[in-house]
Amino acid sequence: MCKQKSCSIMGNRVIGCYQQQGFSLVIVMMIMVVIALLVIAGAQVSNTEMRISTNNADQKYAKGLAERALLIGEKQVAEVAITASTSSSGGGTGNQMSAQDDDAIAQQFPAEGANGLYGYDNANPNPRTGPSVWEQDDVWDNANKSIEATGVRCNSGCKNPRYIIEYLGKKDVDGQKDLRVFRVTARAWGENPNTVSTVQSVIVAPSPSS
């Protein structure tokens, strides 16, 4: 509270003095401080909402690119499986694989991996130790370990999406034995390099007679 002494003077005489209290100044200053805090809080909330909205949009954009790359990988799986069946003499019946099918696919999907294609190691059927192929970050930055999705481009300067295909070996699916099973994994990035979207699908590959 601000106090000020005020006196009334008539001629050469002091008639009277009284105290003035500056309540109004204190109240105005308090109101201004509250308003300033509200403005700052509102600006922070607005900036946070804008960042969240931008991140969500970037994530959706990256996922869209990844899904388009996944479709390309799935199409390649179908082509590989059909080629394996038609190029082997005495291929399997339906979706089933014969020894010739095994050999044809093994040539394209080596156990150690090549050009984004990874095979099933018949000599060592136990699962790989450590992270799966698609979980290894260096796979997605290496042209020899993953495949760039042709025709799918990021228009904002981010990295183009990539995919890999893993042959998982023979599986029994819905009562059918020895079917070809592949896993396709695609990854894409948003405008923010920290925005990453990874999508997967597991495919029981068709054959020409199915």
Phi, psi and omega in degrees: 000136182259128179243142179217132180273127181237134183235145175261131183237132175236114184067236178257011184246143174271116183280316181186155179235150177210162183267133174257134181249128184268057178297321185299321180296317180296316181297317179299318180295320179296318179297319180295321178296316180298316179298318179298319179295320179296320178296317180296315180297319179296321179294321179294318178297318180297317179295320179296316178297323179294318179295318179298316180297318179296317180296319179296317179296320180294320179295318178295321179296315180295320180296321177299317177296317181297320180293324176293320177294323179298319179298321178296317178296320179295322177295321179295323177301314180300317181294320180295316182295319179294318179299320180297319182289318184282336182273347181262134178282129181073044181294175184290163178272137181061230178270359185286153184253139173261178178297324179295321176299316178305312183296318182296318180287324180298329179294325181270336183237076179294150184301325181278349178090144177199129176054039176085003179248128184234132186256175178264128183274101181295330180285337180224079188288352179293148180302150177299143176278154179082192183296149174296163182305313186291344179274353181272118186299326183292341179297325187274353179249009186237121182296338179273350183248346177214166187246130175285133182287105182296130178090353178251112186236141172275125185270005186241022177084003179275172181292145178286148182293154181224164178212162174227157177233129177245130171272119186267004178092195181273135180225154171267121184233121176052045176084352178263137186260154172055051177266151176286126179235127180237153173237127178251130178234129179237147179224140178220161182238152177267191177297324172277122183299343178276353177272114183230136176233127180237128179233153184221156169212147176250129189238131166267106192292138178284163173239166183302331184270356183272000000 
